[in-house]
Amino acid sequence: MESEQLFHRGYCRNSYNSITSVSSDEELLDGAGVIMDFQTSEDDNLLDGDTTVGTHYTMTNGGSISSSTHLLDLLDEPIPGVGTYDDFHTIDWVREKCKDRERHRRINSKKKESAWEMTKSLYDAWSGWLVVTLTGLASGALAGLIDIAADWMTDLKEGICLSALWYNHEQCCWGSNETTFEERDKCPQWKTWAELIIGQAEGPGSYIMNYMMYIFWALSFAFLAVSLVKVFAPYACGSGIPEIKTILSGFIIRGYLGKWTLMIKTITLVLAVASGLSLGKEGPLVHVACCCGNIFSYLFPKYSTNEAKKREVSYYFPLKTLWRSFFAALVAAFVLRSINPFGNSRLVLFYVEYHTPWYLFELFPFILLGVFGGLWGAFFIRANIAWCRRRKSTKFGKYPVLEVIVVAAITAVLAFPNPYTRLNTSELIKELFTDCGPLESSSLCDYRSDMNASKIVDDIPDRPAGLGVYSAIWQLCLALIFKIIMTVFTFGIKVPSGLFIPSMAIGAIAGRIVGIAVEQLAYYHHDWFIFKEWCEVGADCITPGLYAMVGAAACLGGVTRMTVSLVVIVFELTGGLEYIVPLMAAVMTSKWVGDAFGREGIYEAHIRLNGYPFLDAKEEFTHTTLAADVMRPRRSDPPLAVLTQDNMTVDDIENMISETSYNGFPVIMSRESQRLVGFALRRDLTIAIESARKKQEGIVGSSRVCFAQHTPSLPAESPRPLKLRSILDMSPFTVTDHTPMEIVVDIFRKLGLRQCLVTHNGRLLGIITKKDILRHMAQTANQDPASIMFN
């Protein structure tokens, strides 16, 4: 499926001769509305509103910004559908918070009436904890099952365990008494495909057969993964983190966190990892956990009916959410520990235990690894975005299945000859992190040693590298080039694909190479002044595995531009808490070097590539423009489409809706005064009029529509008026035309606004939407606004 087709969705309701609604953040302008005349009334005070309920906020900075955040007048019988949102629309945070306060106030007022109402109140209060508990249980269970299944299917490419088909290679040989120290991974119970098919364990024929079966299984897994994604859940592809960030900011993408997406992503993530593609499962696991949280939230009315409550962690992070997040992580960790997917009774994926401290002179190679990580991150972001943009704009993007098959074939053909690329990427990182001890048989630990048997096991001195180490370095250099190239082309294809593990693998390879080089330098030149104080002859001075860990963190930081959270993530993955200074030095260096080439991380770059309406809180806006410079309508635009308070008919409103594609309309007192009354959403108008025609007698096309509190006097022969004050937002956020755009952008970010109205002495001038903000920021950055807007 073409990448654009994954998102080219809209909605169409068969009303008013097929009224179609498009993007929610489009500017609310049209020539069919009322022509505004600002010369007909004097500059008197702002229209007084009913502020007896709720809180009134006033902020002043270069202009007056006012918003009366009180509850809407509610119908005795609420109209079904009013207050909900369509696909690819942005939620109204202020309205959602008002709805939640009203719900909470209503529950508290009734809880003393009966035991049942008290029970409902307690259920509502504890629903948040129940949601995170269920989410933690499901996330931990799915993560454990994905790990176990991915390990088993990865080993299936090389062979099968005859004694127990559900065992992977390592588990198959656990109970064998016929393994040797040098070949601990070989046991009679485990059979390669060459042994099963042609009966040969060694020789050219065996190698070719294993090579062919490796490619066959890789292509089969990749084809099955992309086919399931294309047919059942197109949203299951990719990492999911850019879309999750956009959804948390208030954007609606129906089905992205649904049950089909969860099921298909869980299955295809296992297949994609097992296929050997240069991708990871950590990013998609975030998507899986969010799907679990979204599905469980529908069991509780507190969250199912309020879009803002589902997104508590987006624009603000209250203390109760912090505790609930901690509790969810605790539950998930408990479940993961119970499943024990890594088989080592530990919760961390790459547990490390180094017996040598790091020394001050090692900060220099650590910083060099940070520089490498920043350069890799900048290169990867530019190359991957360029390739994804080419995929979107050429015919190549129309064949996602073929692309996945081609990438999987190239990966399998090139990966099999090199033992380090043939390995599961997680296993490769684990081997690179591991310190060389007397029980290690890897070629990375093939040192020449004169150590006698009486030496302490954990205190092995630095030794000259043997032929196995030099051969491993050559293979690691080839693996580094392979991983760099294939990751660029793999991230973004139509299968679940994470970036954490591939980036860490690239950094770990580079770090291990640098670590071995520093180790040999210290061994042969221990009398140099930088080594003399710490590296004595026969001492265990340098730990190459530590360099691999630092390099992994540096490369991941260069791609994601994370700092504090990344260091914590590496602690979680490795348990190496005592190496905080090397990790922080490398990660900060990586971020500084990467920021020199561009401040965007890979996820922000993909958000901008897809044109999602997302305002990054980290992006600074320093231009000296005013709200009047950005608002619509401009001088060359048609006048603003508005509704009047009490002198428009049902036909007038239906015609305006059918002739425009805007998401809402400001409501003013009259054409003469231009005083702002409120804001009515297109969807609410449509649903309210449809409901009134069906349920209220006497509502016809010539019926007067009234948004005022009191219905104006009408002639006796006039049809019954339609009161729509209940759907009117009486407190739309407003700014003055002289408000600096720096303040407006900050308000949009922190309050999550979808639009704000611009006034001058109480009279409506125009409107600023989220897309207007994004267009203006793109123009100030010398970018084409049309090329980055969501379609």
C-alpha positions in Angstrom: 0.0 0.0 0.0 1.3 3.4 -0.9 2.5 5.4 2.1 0.1 8.2 1.4 -2.8 5.8 1.2 -2.2 4.9 4.8 -3.4 8.3 5.8 -5.7 9.6 3.0 -8.9 9.1 4.9 -11.8 11.5 5.5 -15.4 11.2 6.5 -18.5 11.9 4.6 -22.1 12.1 6.1 -25.1 11.8 3.8 -26.7 15.1 5.0 -27.4 18.3 3.2 -26.5 16.8 -0.1 -23.3 15.1 1.1 -21.7 17.6 3.4 -18.0 16.7 3.5 -15.7 17.7 6.3 -12.0 18.0 5.7 -9.0 18.8 7.9 -10.1 20.2 11.3 -7.4 22.8 11.5 -8.1 24.5 8.2 -8.6 28.2 8.5 -12.2 29.1 9.0 -12.6 31.5 6.1 -15.0 31.8 3.3 -16.6 34.3 1.0 -20.1 33.0 1.6 -20.1 34.4 5.1 -21.0 37.8 6.4 -19.0 40.7 5.1 -17.6 42.4 8.1 -17.8 46.2 8.5 -15.6 47.7 11.2 -16.8 51.3 10.6 -20.4 50.9 11.7 -19.9 51.0 15.5 -17.7 52.8 17.9 -15.0 51.1 20.0 -16.9 50.4 23.2 -16.3 47.7 25.7 -16.1 44.0 25.1 -19.4 42.1 25.1 -20.2 41.1 28.6 -20.6 37.3 29.1 -22.0 35.1 31.8 -19.0 34.4 34.1 -20.9 33.2 37.1 -19.7 29.7 36.6 -16.1 28.6 36.3 -12.9 30.6 36.4 -11.9 33.7 34.5 -8.3 34.0 33.2 -6.7 37.2 32.0 -3.1 37.4 30.7 -1.5 40.5 29.3 1.8 40.7 27.5 2.0 43.2 24.7 -1.7 42.8 24.2 -4.8 41.6 26.0 -5.4 37.8 26.0 -8.7 36.8 27.6 -10.5 33.5 28.0 -13.5 32.8 30.1 -13.2 29.1 30.9 -16.7 28.3 32.1 -18.9 25.3 31.4 -21.2 25.1 28.4 -24.9 25.2 28.9 -26.0 21.6 28.7 -29.2 20.2 27.3 -31.7 18.4 29.5 -31.4 15.6 26.8 -27.9 15.8 25.3 -27.8 15.3 21.6 -25.9 12.1 20.7 -22.7 12.8 18.9 -22.3 16.5 20.0 -18.9 17.1 21.5 -17.2 14.2 19.7 -14.6 14.4 16.9 -14.0 12.9 13.5 -10.9 11.2 12.1 -7.9 13.5 11.6 -9.3 16.2 13.8 -7.7 18.0 16.7 -9.5 17.8 20.1 -10.6 20.9 22.0 -8.6 20.6 25.3 -10.5 23.4 27.0 -13.9 21.9 26.2 -12.8 18.4 27.3 -11.5 19.7 30.6 -14.8 21.5 31.2 -16.7 18.3 30.5 -14.5 16.4 32.9 -15.0 19.0 35.7 -18.7 18.9 35.2 -18.7 15.1 35.3 -16.7 15.2 38.5 -18.9 17.8 40.1 -22.0 15.8 39.2 -20.6 12.6 40.7 -19.6 14.4 44.0 -23.0 16.0 44.3 -24.7 12.6 44.2 -22.4 10.3 46.1 -24.2 11.0 49.5 -27.6 10.2 48.1 -27.3 6.4 48.3 -24.8 3.5 48.7 -25.0 2.9 45.0 -24.0 6.4 44.1 -21.1 6.2 46.7 -20.0 3.0 45.0 -20.1 4.7 41.6 -18.0 7.5 43.0 -15.4 5.2 44.4 -15.3 3.3 41.1 -14.7 6.6 39.2 -12.0 7.6 41.6 -10.2 4.3 41.3 -10.7 3.8 37.6 -7.4 5.5 36.8 -5.5 3.0 38.9 -7.4 0.1 37.4 -6.6 1.3 33.8 -2.8 1.5 34.5 -2.9 -1.9 36.3 -4.6 -3.6 33.4 -2.3 -1.8 31.0 0.8 -2.8 32.9 -0.3 -6.5 33.0 -1.1 -6.6 29.3 2.1 -4.7 28.3 4.4 -6.9 30.4 2.7 -10.1 29.2 2.9 -9.0 25.5 6.5 -7.9 25.8 7.5 -11.2 27.3 5.7 -13.2 24.7 7.1 -11.1 21.9 10.7 -11.7 23.2 10.2 -15.4 23.5 8.5 -15.8 20.1 11.1 -13.6 18.3 14.0 -15.6 19.8 12.4 -18.9 18.8 11.6 -17.8 15.2 15.0 -16.2 14.8 16.7 -19.5 15.6 14.2 -21.3 13.3 16.2 -19.8 10.4 19.2 -21.9 11.3 17.6 -25.1 12.6 15.2 -26.8 14.9 15.2 -28.6 18.3 14.0 -32.1 17.7 13.5 -32.9 21.4 11.2 -29.9 21.9 10.1 -27.9 18.9 9.2 -24.9 21.0 12.7 -24.5 22.3 15.1 -22.0 20.8 18.8 -22.9 20.2 20.0 -21.9 23.7 17.2 -23.6 25.5 17.5 -26.8 23.4 21.1 -27.3 24.6 20.6 -26.3 28.3 19.9 -29.9 29.4 22.4 -31.6 27.1 25.4 -33.4 28.7 27.3 -33.6 25.4 28.2 -30.0 24.8 31.9 -28.9 25.0 33.4 -25.7 26.3 34.5 -24.5 22.9 31.3 -25.5 21.1 28.7 -25.0 23.9 26.0 -24.1 21.3 26.2 -27.5 19.6 24.3 -30.4 21.0 22.7 -33.5 19.4 19.2 -32.2 20.2 19.7 -29.2 17.9 19.7 -29.9 14.2 20.6 -27.5 11.4 18.6 -27.6 8.2 21.5 -29.1 6.3 21.6 -32.0 8.8 17.9 -32.6 8.4 17.6 -32.2 4.6 20.9 -33.6 3.2 22.3 -35.2 6.3 25.6 -33.2 6.4 26.8 -31.1 9.3 29.9 -29.7 7.7 31.3 -29.0 4.2 30.3 -26.8 1.2 27.0 -28.5 0.7 26.0 -28.0 4.3 26.9 -24.3 4.1 25.0 -23.7 0.9 21.9 -25.5 2.2 21.9 -23.5 5.5 22.5 -20.3 3.4 19.4 -21.1 1.2 17.2 -22.0 4.2 18.3 -18.8 6.0 17.2 -16.7 3.0 14.0 -18.7 2.6 12.8 -18.2 6.2 13.8 -14.5 6.2 11.8 -13.9 3.0 8.9 -15.9 4.4 8.7 -14.0 7.6 9.1 -10.6 5.9 6.4 -11.4 3.3 4.0 -12.7 5.9 4.6 -9.6 8.1 4.0 -7.0 5.3 1.0 -8.9 4.0 -0.7 -9.0 7.4 0.0 -5.2 7.8 -1.3 -4.4 4.3 -4.5 -6.4 4.5 -5.6 -6.1 8.1 -4.0 -3.1 9.8 -2.0 -0.5 7.7 -1.4 1.5 10.9 0.7 -1.4 12.4 3.7 -0.5 10.3 6.6 1.6 11.3 7.8 2.6 14.8 4.6 4.3 15.9 6.4 6.9 18.1 5.9 9.9 15.8 2.2 9.1 15.6 1.9 8.5 19.3 3.5 11.9 20.0 1.0 13.5 17.6 -2.0 11.7 19.1 -0.9 12.7 22.6 -0.8 16.3 21.5 -4.5 16.1 20.7 -4.8 14.7 17.1 -7.3 12.0 16.3 -6.2 9.1 14.2 -9.1 6.5 14.4 -7.9 2.9 14.5 -4.3 3.7 15.3 -4.7 2.5 18.8 -7.4 -0.1 18.1 -7.6 -3.8 18.8 -6.8 -4.8 15.2 -3.7 -2.7 15.2 -2.6 -4.2 18.5 -3.1 -7.8 17.4 -1.5 -7.4 14.0 1.4 -5.3 15.4 2.1 -7.9 18.0 2.2 -10.7 15.4 4.1 -8.9 12.7 6.6 -7.4 15.2 7.7 -11.0 15.9 7.9 -11.8 12.2 9.8 -8.6 11.3 12.4 -9.2 14.1 12.8 -12.8 13.2 13.3 -12.0 9.5 16.6 -10.5 10.3 15.8 -7.0 9.1 17.9 -4.2 10.6 15.2 -3.1 13.0 14.2 -3.4 16.7 11.1 -4.0 18.7 11.5 -1.4 21.5 9.8 1.5 19.5 6.9 -0.7 18.4 6.5 -1.9 21.9 5.6 1.7 22.9 2.8 1.5 20.3 1.7 -1.8 21.7 1.5 -0.5 25.2 -0.4 2.6 24.1 -2.9 0.3 22.3 -3.4 -1.6 25.5 -4.0 1.6 27.4 -6.4 2.9 24.8 -8.4 -0.3 24.7 -8.7 -0.6 28.5 -9.7 3.0 28.8 -13.0 2.3 27.0 -14.0 0.1 29.9 -14.3 3.2 32.1 -16.6 6.1 31.3 -14.2 8.5 32.9 -11.8 8.0 30.0 -14.0 6.6 27.2 -16.1 9.8 26.8 -13.2 12.3 27.3 -10.4 12.5 24.8 -8.3 14.8 27.0 -8.3 12.3 29.9 -6.8 9.7 27.6 -3.9 12.1 26.9 -3.0 13.2 30.4 0.7 12.8 29.8 0.9 15.1 26.7 0.9 18.8 27.5 1.1 18.4 31.2 2.2 15.7 33.6 0.4 15.9 37.0 1.7 14.2 40.0 -1.1 11.6 40.0 -0.1 10.6 36.5 3.5 10.2 37.6 2.5 7.8 40.3 0.2 5.9 38.0 2.9 5.6 35.4 5.3 4.3 38.1 2.7 1.8 39.2 2.1 0.6 35.6 5.8 0.1 35.2 5.9 -1.8 38.4 3.1 -4.1 37.3 4.7 -4.6 33.9 8.1 -5.4 35.5 6.4 -7.9 37.8 4.8 -9.7 34.9 8.0 -9.6 32.9 9.9 -11.1 35.8 7.3 -13.8 36.1 7.6 -14.7 32.4 11.5 -14.5 32.5 11.8 -14.1 28.7 15.6 -13.7 28.8 16.2 -16.9 30.7 18.6 -15.3 33.2 16.1 -14.3 36.0 16.9 -10.6 35.3 14.7 -7.8 34.1 17.4 -6.1 31.9 18.1 -7.1 28.3 21.9 -6.6 28.3 23.0 -7.2 31.9 26.7 -6.2 32.3 29.0 -6.7 35.2 32.5 -5.1 34.8 35.2 -5.7 37.3 37.4 -2.7 36.4 36.5 0.9 37.1 36.9 3.5 34.4 39.8 6.0 34.5 39.9 9.7 33.9 41.9 9.5 30.7 39.2 7.3 29.1 36.9 10.3 28.9 38.7 11.3 25.7 37.8 8.1 23.7 34.3 8.3 25.3 33.9 11.8 23.9 35.2 10.6 20.5 32.4 8.0 20.6 30.0 10.8 21.3 31.2 12.7 18.3 30.7 9.5 16.2 27.2 9.1 17.6 26.3 12.7 16.7 27.7 12.4 13.1 25.9 9.0 12.7 22.6 10.6 13.9 22.8 13.6 11.6 23.7 11.4 8.6 21.0 8.8 9.4 18.2 11.5 9.8 19.1 13.2 6.6 19.5 10.0 4.6 16.4 8.3 5.9 14.2 11.3 5.5 15.5 11.8 1.9 14.7 8.1 1.2 11.2 8.2 2.8 10.4 11.4 0.9 11.5 9.7 -2.4 9.3 6.7 -1.5 6.3 9.1 -1.0 6.9 11.0 -4.3 7.8 8.2 -6.7 6.2 5.0 -8.0 8.4 3.0 -5.8 6.2 3.8 -2.8 3.2 2.1 -4.6 4.8 -1.4 -4.0 5.4 -1.7 -0.3 5.3 -5.5 -0.4 8.0 -5.6 -3.1 10.1 -3.1 -1.2 10.0 -5.2 2.0 10.9 -8.4 0.1 13.8 -6.7 -1.7 15.2 -5.2 1.5 14.8 -8.5 3.3 16.5 -10.4 0.5 19.5 -8.1 0.4 19.7 -8.2 4.2 19.7 -12.0 4.3 22.1 -12.5 1.4 24.7 -10.1 2.9 24.1 -11.0 6.6 24.6 -14.8 6.5 28.4 -14.9 5.6 29.3 -12.6 8.5 28.7 -14.3 11.9 28.1 -10.9 13.6 25.4 -9.8 11.1 23.9 -13.3 11.1 23.3 -13.0 14.8 20.1 -11.6 16.2 20.8 -7.9 16.8 20.0 -8.2 20.5 22.4 -11.1 20.8 25.1 -9.2 18.9 24.8 -6.2 21.4 24.9 -8.6 24.3 28.1 -10.2 23.0 29.7 -6.8 22.3 28.8 -5.6 25.8 30.2 -8.7 27.5 33.6 -8.4 29.2 36.2 -11.1 28.4 36.6 -13.6 31.1 38.0 -17.1 31.4 34.7 -18.7 30.4 34.2 -16.7 27.2 34.9 -18.5 24.0 34.0 -15.7 21.6 36.6 -14.7 19.0 36.5 -11.3 20.5 38.2 -12.8 23.6 40.9 -14.7 21.7 43.9 -13.1 23.4 47.4 -14.5 23.8 47.8 -15.2 27.4 50.6 -16.5 29.7 48.4 -16.4 32.7 48.8 -19.4 35.0 45.9 -21.1 36.6 46.4 -19.6 40.1 45.3 -16.1 38.9 42.1 -14.7 40.2 39.2 -15.3 37.8 37.8 -11.8 37.8 41.2 -10.0 37.5 42.5 -10.9 34.1 45.2 -8.4 33.0 45.3 -6.7 29.6 46.8 -9.0 27.0 48.0 -8.9 23.4 45.3 -9.6 20.9 45.3 -12.9 19.1 44.4 -13.8 15.5 40.8 -14.3 16.6 40.5 -10.7 17.8 42.0 -9.2 14.6 39.7 -11.4 12.5 36.7 -10.2 14.7 37.7 -6.6 14.2 37.7 -7.0 10.4 34.3 -8.7 10.5 33.0 -6.0 12.9 34.1 -3.3 10.4 32.1 -4.9 7.7 29.2 -5.4 10.0 29.3 -1.7 10.9 29.1 -0.6 7.2 26.3 -3.1 6.6 24.3 -2.0 9.6 24.6 1.7 8.7 23.5 1.2 5.1 20.7 -1.2 5.7 19.2 0.7 8.7 18.8 3.8 6.5 16.6 1.8 4.0 14.8 -0.4 6.6 13.4 2.2 8.9 10.1 3.3 7.5 9.2 0.3 5.4 5.7 -1.2 5.9 6.4 -3.5 8.7 6.8 -2.8 12.5 10.3 -1.3 12.8 12.0 0.2 15.8 15.3 2.2 15.8 16.6 1.6 19.3 18.3 -1.7 18.8 19.9 -1.0 15.3 21.3 2.3 16.6 22.6 0.7 19.7 24.2 -2.1 17.5 26.0 0.4 15.4 27.3 2.3 18.4 28.3 -1.0 20.2 30.3 -2.2 17.1 32.1 1.1 16.9 32.6 1.2 20.6 34.0 -2.3 20.8 36.5 -1.6 18.0 37.6 1.6 19.8 37.8 -0.2 23.1 40.1 -3.0 21.7 42.3 -0.3 20.1 42.7 1.6 23.3 43.3 -1.7 25.2 46.1 -2.7 22.8 47.5 0.9 22.9 47.7 0.8 26.7 49.2 -2.7 26.7 52.0 -1.9 24.2 52.6 1.7 25.4 51.9 1.5 29.1 54.8 3.8 29.8 53.0 6.8 28.1 52.1 9.5 30.5 48.4 9.0 29.9 48.6 5.3 30.9 51.5 5.4 33.3 49.5 6.4 36.4 46.6 3.9 35.9 47.8 1.1 33.6 50.6 -0.9 35.2 52.1 -4.0 33.7 49.9 -7.0 34.3 46.9 -4.8 35.4 43.4 -5.1 34.1 43.1 -1.5 32.8 40.7 -1.2 29.8 37.3 -2.8 29.4 36.3 -2.9 25.7 32.7 -3.9 26.7 32.3 -0.6 28.5 33.2 1.2 25.3 30.6 -0.8 23.4 28.0 0.3 26.0 29.0 4.0 25.7 29.1 3.9 21.9 25.6 2.3 21.9 24.2 5.2 24.1 26.0 7.8 21.9 24.6 6.5 18.6 21.1 6.2 20.1 21.3 9.7 21.4 22.5 11.0 18.1 19.4 9.7 16.4 16.8 10.5 19.0 18.5 13.6 20.6 17.5 12.3 24.0 19.7 13.0 26.9 18.5 12.3 30.5 15.9 9.8 29.5 18.4 8.0 27.3 20.9 7.6 30.1 18.1 6.1 32.2 17.1 3.8 29.4 20.7 2.5 29.1 20.7 1.9 32.9 17.5 -0.1 32.5 18.9 -2.1 29.6 22.3 -2.9 31.2 22.1 -2.3 34.9 25.3 -0.4 34.7 24.5 2.4 37.1 28.2 3.1 38.1 29.1 4.2 34.6 26.9 7.3 34.7 29.7 9.8 33.9 31.0 8.1 30.7 27.4 7.7 29.5 26.5 11.3 30.2 29.7 12.6 28.6 29.1 10.6 25.4 25.3 11.3 25.2 25.8 15.1 25.7 28.6 15.2 23.1 26.4 13.2 20.7 23.5 15.7 21.1 25.8 18.8 20.7 27.4 17.4 17.5 24.0 16.3 16.1 22.4 19.7 16.9 25.2 21.4 14.9 23.7 19.8 11.8 20.0 20.1 12.8 18.0 20.2 16.0 15.4 17.6 14.9 15.5 14.0 16.2 14.4 11.2 13.9 10.9 11.1 15.3 10.3 14.9 14.9 11.7 14.7 11.4 9.1 12.0 10.5 6.4 14.1 12.1 7.3 17.0 9.9 7.6 14.7 6.8 4.1 13.4 7.3 2.8 16.9 8.0 1.2 16.1 11.3 -0.2 19.1 13.2 2.3 18.9 16.1 3.9 21.8 17.9 7.2 20.8 19.4 7.7 22.3 22.8 11.5 22.3 22.3 11.4 24.4 19.1 12.0 28.1 19.8 10.1 30.9 18.2 11.9 34.2 18.3 10.4 36.3 15.4 8.8 39.6 16.1 5.5 39.2 14.4 2.0 40.0 15.7 -1.2 38.0 15.7 -2.6 40.3 13.0 0.2 39.3 10.7 -0.7 35.6 10.9 -4.5 35.6 11.3 -7.0 34.8 8.5 -8.5 36.5 6.6 -5.6 38.3 5.0 -6.1 41.4 2.9 -6.3 39.3 -0.3 -8.6 36.7 1.2 -12.4 36.5 1.2 -14.1 37.8 4.4 -14.5 35.6 7.4 -17.4 33.1 7.4 -19.4 33.8 10.6 -22.9 33.0 12.1 -25.1 35.6 13.7 -26.7 35.2 17.0 -30.4 35.2 16.1 -31.2 36.2 12.6 -30.1 33.2 10.4 -32.3 30.4 9.4 -31.7 26.6 9.2 -31.3 26.9 5.4 -28.8 29.7 5.8 -26.6 27.6 8.1 -27.0 24.5 5.9 -25.9 26.4 2.9 -22.9 27.8 4.7 -21.9 24.3 5.8 -22.4 22.8 2.3 -20.5 25.6 0.6 -17.5 25.6 2.9 -15.2 23.0 4.3 -14.2 24.7 7.6 -14.4 23.0 10.9 -16.3 25.7 12.8 -17.7 29.2 12.7 -17.5 32.2 15.0 -20.8 33.5 16.2 -21.3 37.3 16.5 -24.2 39.4 17.8 -25.1 41.1 14.6 -23.6 42.3 11.3 -23.5 45.8 12.7 -21.8 45.2 16.0 -19.5 42.4 15.1 -19.3 41.5 18.8 -18.1 38.0 19.5 -20.6 35.6 21.2 -19.0 32.2 20.9 -17.8 29.5 18.5 -19.8 26.7 16.9 -18.2 23.6 15.5 -19.3 22.3 12.1 -19.8 18.8 13.4 -22.0 19.9 16.3 -24.1 22.1 14.0 -24.6 19.2 11.6 -25.6 16.7 14.3 -27.8 19.2 16.2 -29.8 20.2 13.1 -30.2 16.6 12.0 -31.4 15.6 15.4 -33.8 18.6 15.6 -35.4 17.7 12.3 -36.0 14.1 13.5 -37.1 14.8 17.0 -38.7 18.3 17.1 -41.9 19.1 15.3 -42.1 22.3 13.3 -38.4 22.6 12.5 -38.1 23.5 8.8 -35.7 25.2 6.6 -37.1 28.7 7.3 -36.9 28.2 11.1 -34.9 30.8 12.9 -31.7 29.6 14.6 -31.1 31.2 17.9 -27.7 31.0 19.8 -28.9 33.6 22.4 -30.1 32.8 25.8 -33.6 34.3 25.1 -35.5 33.7 21.9 -36.3 37.0 20.1 -40.0 37.8 19.5 -41.2 36.4 16.2 -44.4 36.9 14.2 -47.2 34.4 15.1 -47.1 32.7 11.7 -43.3 32.1 11.9 -42.1 28.4 12.2 -40.8 27.1 15.4 -37.3 28.5 16.2 -34.3 26.2 16.7 -32.3 26.8 19.9 -28.7 25.9 19.6 -27.1 27.7 22.5 -26.3 24.4 24.1 -23.7 23.5 21.4 -22.1 27.0 21.4 -18.7 27.4 23.0 -19.3 30.5 25.1 -15.7 30.9 26.0 -13.6 30.6 22.8 -10.0 31.6 23.5 -9.3 35.1 22.1 -6.2 37.3 21.7 -5.9 40.8 20.5 -4.5 41.7 17.1 -1.4 43.2 18.8 -0.5 40.1 20.7 3.1 39.0 19.8 3.2 35.6 18.0 5.8 34.4 20.4 3.1 34.5 23.1 0.5 33.0 20.8 2.7 30.0 19.9 3.4 29.5 23.6 -0.3 29.5 24.3 -1.0 27.0 21.6 1.7 24.7 22.9 0.8 24.8 26.6 -3.0 24.8 26.3 -3.2 22.6 23.2 -5.5 25.0 21.4 -7.0 24.1 18.0 -7.8 27.7 17.2 -8.1 31.1 18.8 -10.0 34.2 17.7 -8.5 37.6 17.1 -10.4 40.6 18.3 -9.9 44.4 18.4 -11.8 46.3 21.1 -14.2 43.4 21.4 -15.0 43.1 17.7 -14.0 40.0 15.7 -11.2 40.4 13.3 -10.1 36.9 12.3 -8.9 33.5 13.5 -5.6 31.7 14.0 -5.6 27.9 13.7 -3.0 25.4 14.6 -2.2 25.0 10.9 -1.7 28.8 10.6 0.9 28.5 13.4 2.7 25.7 11.6 2.6 27.5 8.2 4.0 30.7 9.8 6.8 28.7 11.6 7.6 27.0 8.3 7.8 30.3 6.5 10.1 31.8 9.1 12.3 28.8 8.7 12.5 29.3 4.9 10.5 26.1 4.3 7.6 25.6 1.9 4.5 25.5 4.1 2.4 23.5 1.6 4.9 20.7 1.5 4.7 19.9 5.2 1.0 20.2 6.0 -1.0 17.1 6.7 -3.2 15.8 3.9 
